[in-house]
């Protein structure tokens, strides 16, 4: 979790259209990020 005023780490992820999004693009907003396991991962 980042404290207010801390710089966002260097992190980018493409959306379904291929546009790159970085954490710095969303400064001042609350974000929830989640990651899905691969389909072949047990459990």
KELO-814992 format. One record per atom (N, C-alpha, C, O, CB): residue number from 0; atom name; x, y, z. Coordinates in Angstrom, 2 decimals. Glycine has a CB too. Layout:
<rs>
i:NUM | at:CA | c1:X | c2:Y | c3:Z
...
</rs>
This chain:
<rs>
i:0 | at:N | c1:0.85 | c2:-1.17 | c3:0.00
i:0 | at:CA | c1:0.00 | c2:0.00 | c3:0.00
i:0 | at:C | c1:0.89 | c2:1.23 | c3:0.00
i:0 | at:O | c1:1.88 | c2:1.30 | c3:0.74
i:0 | at:CB | c1:-0.97 | c2:0.00 | c3:1.22
i:1 | at:N | c1:0.55 | c2:2.20 | c3:-0.82
i:1 | at:CA | c1:1.31 | c2:3.45 | c3:-0.89
i:1 | at:C | c1:0.71 | c2:4.47 | c3:0.05
i:1 | at:O | c1:-0.51 | c2:4.61 | c3:0.15
i:1 | at:CB | c1:1.33 | c2:3.99 | c3:-2.33
i:2 | at:N | c1:1.56 | c2:5.18 | c3:0.74
i:2 | at:CA | c1:1.10 | c2:6.29 | c3:1.57
i:2 | at:C | c1:0.85 | c2:7.50 | c3:0.67
i:2 | at:O | c1:1.53 | c2:7.66 | c3:-0.34
i:2 | at:CB | c1:2.13 | c2:6.62 | c3:2.70
i:3 | at:N | c1:-0.10 | c2:8.36 | c3:1.03
i:3 | at:CA | c1:-0.35 | c2:9.55 | c3:0.23
i:3 | at:C | c1:0.94 | c2:10.35 | c3:0.02
i:3 | at:O | c1:1.70 | c2:10.56 | c3:0.96
i:3 | at:CB | c1:-1.42 | c2:10.41 | c3:0.89
i:4 | at:N | c1:1.16 | c2:10.79 | c3:-1.19
i:4 | at:CA | c1:2.33 | c2:11.59 | c3:-1.51
i:4 | at:C | c1:3.53 | c2:10.79 | c3:-1.99
i:4 | at:O | c1:4.48 | c2:11.36 | c3:-2.52
i:4 | at:CB | c1:2.71 | c2:12.38 | c3:-0.34
i:5 | at:N | c1:3.50 | c2:9.46 | c3:-1.80
i:5 | at:CA | c1:4.61 | c2:8.63 | c3:-2.27
i:5 | at:C | c1:4.51 | c2:8.47 | c3:-3.79
i:5 | at:O | c1:3.40 | c2:8.39 | c3:-4.33
i:5 | at:CB | c1:4.59 | c2:7.23 | c3:-1.58
i:6 | at:N | c1:5.65 | c2:8.44 | c3:-4.49
i:6 | at:CA | c1:5.59 | c2:8.20 | c3:-5.93
i:6 | at:C | c1:5.16 | c2:6.77 | c3:-6.24
i:6 | at:O | c1:5.50 | c2:5.84 | c3:-5.51
i:6 | at:CB | c1:6.95 | c2:8.49 | c3:-6.58
i:7 | at:N | c1:4.42 | c2:6.60 | c3:-7.31
i:7 | at:CA | c1:3.96 | c2:5.28 | c3:-7.71
i:7 | at:C | c1:5.14 | c2:4.47 | c3:-8.26
i:7 | at:O | c1:5.99 | c2:5.02 | c3:-8.96
i:7 | at:CB | c1:2.84 | c2:5.38 | c3:-8.77
i:8 | at:N | c1:5.20 | c2:3.16 | c3:-7.94
i:8 | at:CA | c1:6.27 | c2:2.34 | c3:-8.50
i:8 | at:C | c1:6.10 | c2:2.22 | c3:-10.02
i:8 | at:O | c1:5.01 | c2:2.43 | c3:-10.55
i:8 | at:CB | c1:6.27 | c2:0.95 | c3:-7.85
i:9 | at:N | c1:7.18 | c2:1.88 | c3:-10.70
i:9 | at:CA | c1:7.15 | c2:1.69 | c3:-12.14
i:9 | at:C | c1:6.41 | c2:0.39 | c3:-12.44
i:9 | at:O | c1:6.96 | c2:-0.70 | c3:-12.25
i:9 | at:CB | c1:8.60 | c2:1.67 | c3:-12.74
i:10 | at:N | c1:5.19 | c2:0.49 | c3:-12.90
i:10 | at:CA | c1:4.33 | c2:-0.67 | c3:-13.15
i:10 | at:C | c1:3.40 | c2:-0.30 | c3:-14.30
i:10 | at:O | c1:2.77 | c2:0.75 | c3:-14.26
i:10 | at:CB | c1:3.53 | c2:-1.09 | c3:-11.87
i:11 | at:N | c1:3.31 | c2:-1.14 | c3:-15.30
i:11 | at:CA | c1:2.41 | c2:-0.88 | c3:-16.42
i:11 | at:C | c1:1.74 | c2:-2.19 | c3:-16.83
i:11 | at:O | c1:2.34 | c2:-3.26 | c3:-16.75
i:11 | at:CB | c1:3.18 | c2:-0.25 | c3:-17.62
i:12 | at:N | c1:0.51 | c2:-2.08 | c3:-17.27
i:12 | at:CA | c1:-0.24 | c2:-3.25 | c3:-17.72
i:12 | at:C | c1:-1.15 | c2:-2.82 | c3:-18.87
i:12 | at:O | c1:-1.75 | c2:-1.75 | c3:-18.81
i:12 | at:CB | c1:-1.06 | c2:-3.90 | c3:-16.54
i:13 | at:N | c1:-1.26 | c2:-3.64 | c3:-19.92
i:13 | at:CA | c1:-2.15 | c2:-3.28 | c3:-21.02
i:13 | at:C | c1:-3.59 | c2:-3.69 | c3:-20.71
i:13 | at:O | c1:-3.82 | c2:-4.70 | c3:-20.04
i:13 | at:CB | c1:-1.68 | c2:-3.95 | c3:-22.33
i:14 | at:N | c1:-4.55 | c2:-2.90 | c3:-21.21
i:14 | at:CA | c1:-5.95 | c2:-3.30 | c3:-21.07
i:14 | at:C | c1:-6.34 | c2:-4.14 | c3:-22.29
i:14 | at:O | c1:-5.49 | c2:-4.49 | c3:-23.11
i:14 | at:CB | c1:-6.89 | c2:-2.05 | c3:-20.93
i:15 | at:N | c1:-7.62 | c2:-4.46 | c3:-22.40
i:15 | at:CA | c1:-8.06 | c2:-5.35 | c3:-23.49
i:15 | at:C | c1:-7.89 | c2:-4.72 | c3:-24.87
i:15 | at:O | c1:-7.90 | c2:-5.44 | c3:-25.87
i:15 | at:CB | c1:-9.52 | c2:-5.72 | c3:-23.28
i:16 | at:N | c1:-7.74 | c2:-3.40 | c3:-24.95
i:16 | at:CA | c1:-7.52 | c2:-2.74 | c3:-26.24
i:16 | at:C | c1:-6.03 | c2:-2.58 | c3:-26.55
i:16 | at:O | c1:-5.68 | c2:-2.14 | c3:-27.64
i:16 | at:CB | c1:-8.19 | c2:-1.37 | c3:-26.26
i:17 | at:N | c1:-5.16 | c2:-2.94 | c3:-25.61
i:17 | at:CA | c1:-3.73 | c2:-2.85 | c3:-25.81
i:17 | at:C | c1:-3.12 | c2:-1.55 | c3:-25.29
i:17 | at:O | c1:-1.90 | c2:-1.38 | c3:-25.35
i:17 | at:CB | c1:-3.43 | c2:-2.98 | c3:-27.25
i:18 | at:N | c1:-3.94 | c2:-0.64 | c3:-24.77
i:18 | at:CA | c1:-3.43 | c2:0.62 | c3:-24.22
i:18 | at:C | c1:-2.71 | c2:0.35 | c3:-22.90
i:18 | at:O | c1:-3.25 | c2:-0.33 | c3:-22.03
i:18 | at:CB | c1:-4.58 | c2:1.66 | c3:-24.02
i:19 | at:N | c1:-1.50 | c2:0.88 | c3:-22.76
i:19 | at:CA | c1:-0.72 | c2:0.70 | c3:-21.52
i:19 | at:C | c1:-1.22 | c2:1.65 | c3:-20.44
i:19 | at:O | c1:-1.39 | c2:2.84 | c3:-20.68
i:19 | at:CB | c1:0.78 | c2:0.94 | c3:-21.79
i:20 | at:N | c1:-1.45 | c2:1.12 | c3:-19.26
i:20 | at:CA | c1:-1.85 | c2:1.91 | c3:-18.10
i:20 | at:C | c1:-0.76 | c2:1.80 | c3:-17.05
i:20 | at:O | c1:-0.24 | c2:0.71 | c3:-16.81
i:20 | at:CB | c1:-3.23 | c2:1.45 | c3:-17.54
i:21 | at:N | c1:-0.40 | c2:2.91 | c3:-16.42
i:21 | at:CA | c1:0.57 | c2:2.90 | c3:-15.34
i:21 | at:C | c1:-0.11 | c2:3.39 | c3:-14.07
i:21 | at:O | c1:-1.16 | c2:4.02 | c3:-14.13
i:21 | at:CB | c1:1.80 | c2:3.78 | c3:-15.68
i:22 | at:N | c1:0.49 | c2:3.10 | c3:-12.92
i:22 | at:CA | c1:-0.07 | c2:3.57 | c3:-11.66
i:22 | at:C | c1:-0.07 | c2:5.10 | c3:-11.61
i:22 | at:O | c1:-0.98 | c2:5.70 | c3:-11.05
i:22 | at:CB | c1:0.71 | c2:3.01 | c3:-10.47
i:23 | at:N | c1:0.95 | c2:5.72 | c3:-12.19
i:23 | at:CA | c1:1.03 | c2:7.19 | c3:-12.18
i:23 | at:C | c1:-0.14 | c2:7.82 | c3:-12.94
i:23 | at:O | c1:-0.50 | c2:8.97 | c3:-12.66
i:23 | at:CB | c1:2.36 | c2:7.64 | c3:-12.79
i:24 | at:N | c1:-0.74 | c2:7.10 | c3:-13.91
i:24 | at:CA | c1:-1.90 | c2:7.62 | c3:-14.65
i:24 | at:C | c1:-3.10 | c2:7.83 | c3:-13.73
i:24 | at:O | c1:-3.99 | c2:8.61 | c3:-14.04
i:24 | at:CB | c1:-2.28 | c2:6.66 | c3:-15.78
i:25 | at:N | c1:-3.12 | c2:7.14 | c3:-12.60
i:25 | at:CA | c1:-4.28 | c2:7.14 | c3:-11.71
i:25 | at:C | c1:-3.97 | c2:7.82 | c3:-10.37
i:25 | at:O | c1:-4.57 | c2:7.48 | c3:-9.35
i:25 | at:CB | c1:-4.77 | c2:5.72 | c3:-11.46
i:26 | at:N | c1:-3.04 | c2:8.75 | c3:-10.37
i:26 | at:CA | c1:-2.66 | c2:9.44 | c3:-9.14
i:26 | at:C | c1:-3.87 | c2:10.11 | c3:-8.51
i:26 | at:O | c1:-4.67 | c2:10.76 | c3:-9.19
i:26 | at:CB | c1:-1.56 | c2:10.49 | c3:-9.43
i:27 | at:N | c1:-4.00 | c2:9.95 | c3:-7.19
i:27 | at:CA | c1:-5.11 | c2:10.55 | c3:-6.46
i:27 | at:C | c1:-6.37 | c2:9.72 | c3:-6.42
i:27 | at:O | c1:-7.36 | c2:10.14 | c3:-5.83
i:27 | at:CB | c1:-5.42 | c2:11.86 | c3:-7.04
i:28 | at:N | c1:-6.36 | c2:8.55 | c3:-7.03
i:28 | at:CA | c1:-7.54 | c2:7.68 | c3:-7.05
i:28 | at:C | c1:-7.24 | c2:6.40 | c3:-6.27
i:28 | at:O | c1:-6.08 | c2:6.03 | c3:-6.09
i:28 | at:CB | c1:-7.95 | c2:7.33 | c3:-8.51
i:29 | at:N | c1:-8.28 | c2:5.75 | c3:-5.80
i:29 | at:CA | c1:-8.14 | c2:4.46 | c3:-5.13
i:29 | at:C | c1:-8.26 | c2:3.37 | c3:-6.20
i:29 | at:O | c1:-9.22 | c2:3.35 | c3:-6.97
i:29 | at:CB | c1:-9.22 | c2:4.27 | c3:-4.01
i:30 | at:N | c1:-7.29 | c2:2.47 | c3:-6.22
i:30 | at:CA | c1:-7.28 | c2:1.39 | c3:-7.20
i:30 | at:C | c1:-7.29 | c2:0.05 | c3:-6.49
i:30 | at:O | c1:-6.68 | c2:-0.11 | c3:-5.42
i:30 | at:CB | c1:-6.06 | c2:1.49 | c3:-8.12
i:31 | at:N | c1:-7.96 | c2:-0.91 | c3:-7.07
i:31 | at:CA | c1:-7.91 | c2:-2.29 | c3:-6.61
i:31 | at:C | c1:-7.38 | c2:-3.12 | c3:-7.78
i:31 | at:O | c1:-7.97 | c2:-3.13 | c3:-8.86
i:31 | at:CB | c1:-9.33 | c2:-2.81 | c3:-6.13
i:32 | at:N | c1:-6.27 | c2:-3.80 | c3:-7.55
i:32 | at:CA | c1:-5.66 | c2:-4.64 | c3:-8.58
i:32 | at:C | c1:-5.76 | c2:-6.09 | c3:-8.13
i:32 | at:O | c1:-5.49 | c2:-6.41 | c3:-6.97
i:32 | at:CB | c1:-4.19 | c2:-4.24 | c3:-8.84
i:33 | at:N | c1:-6.13 | c2:-6.96 | c3:-9.04
i:33 | at:CA | c1:-6.15 | c2:-8.38 | c3:-8.71
i:33 | at:C | c1:-5.60 | c2:-9.14 | c3:-9.90
i:33 | at:O | c1:-5.66 | c2:-8.69 | c3:-11.04
i:33 | at:CB | c1:-7.59 | c2:-8.87 | c3:-8.35
i:34 | at:N | c1:-5.06 | c2:-10.30 | c3:-9.59
i:34 | at:CA | c1:-4.44 | c2:-11.14 | c3:-10.60
i:34 | at:C | c1:-5.06 | c2:-12.53 | c3:-10.54
i:34 | at:O | c1:-5.23 | c2:-13.10 | c3:-9.46
i:34 | at:CB | c1:-2.91 | c2:-11.21 | c3:-10.40
i:35 | at:N | c1:-5.39 | c2:-13.06 | c3:-11.69
i:35 | at:CA | c1:-5.96 | c2:-14.41 | c3:-11.76
i:35 | at:C | c1:-4.84 | c2:-15.42 | c3:-11.95
i:35 | at:O | c1:-3.90 | c2:-15.16 | c3:-12.70
i:35 | at:CB | c1:-6.99 | c2:-14.52 | c3:-12.91
i:36 | at:N | c1:-4.93 | c2:-16.57 | c3:-11.26
i:36 | at:CA | c1:-3.93 | c2:-17.61 | c3:-11.51
i:36 | at:C | c1:-4.14 | c2:-18.22 | c3:-12.89
i:36 | at:O | c1:-5.22 | c2:-18.12 | c3:-13.47
i:36 | at:CB | c1:-4.01 | c2:-18.71 | c3:-10.42
i:37 | at:N | c1:-3.11 | c2:-18.84 | c3:-13.40
i:37 | at:CA | c1:-3.24 | c2:-19.54 | c3:-14.68
i:37 | at:C | c1:-4.26 | c2:-20.66 | c3:-14.54
i:37 | at:O | c1:-4.43 | c2:-21.21 | c3:-13.45
i:37 | at:CB | c1:-1.86 | c2:-20.10 | c3:-15.16
i:38 | at:N | c1:-4.92 | c2:-20.99 | c3:-15.63
i:38 | at:CA | c1:-5.97 | c2:-22.01 | c3:-15.60
i:38 | at:C | c1:-5.42 | c2:-23.37 | c3:-15.21
i:38 | at:O | c1:-6.15 | c2:-24.18 | c3:-14.63
i:38 | at:CB | c1:-6.65 | c2:-22.10 | c3:-16.96
i:39 | at:N | c1:-4.16 | c2:-23.64 | c3:-15.50
i:39 | at:CA | c1:-3.61 | c2:-24.97 | c3:-15.20
i:39 | at:C | c1:-2.98 | c2:-25.04 | c3:-13.81
i:39 | at:O | c1:-2.34 | c2:-26.03 | c3:-13.46
i:39 | at:CB | c1:-2.57 | c2:-25.35 | c3:-16.24
i:40 | at:N | c1:-3.15 | c2:-23.97 | c3:-12.99
i:40 | at:CA | c1:-2.61 | c2:-23.97 | c3:-11.64
i:40 | at:C | c1:-3.52 | c2:-24.76 | c3:-10.72
i:40 | at:O | c1:-4.72 | c2:-24.47 | c3:-10.67
i:40 | at:CB | c1:-2.44 | c2:-22.52 | c3:-11.12
i:41 | at:N | c1:-3.02 | c2:-25.75 | c3:-9.99
i:41 | at:CA | c1:-3.90 | c2:-26.50 | c3:-9.08
i:41 | at:C | c1:-4.44 | c2:-25.62 | c3:-7.96
i:41 | at:O | c1:-3.76 | c2:-24.70 | c3:-7.49
i:41 | at:CB | c1:-3.15 | c2:-27.70 | c3:-8.49
i:42 | at:N | c1:-5.66 | c2:-25.91 | c3:-7.54
i:42 | at:CA | c1:-6.25 | c2:-25.20 | c3:-6.43
i:42 | at:C | c1:-7.09 | c2:-24.09 | c3:-6.88
i:42 | at:O | c1:-7.67 | c2:-23.38 | c3:-6.06
i:42 | at:CB | c1:-5.22 | c2:-24.69 | c3:-5.51
</rs>
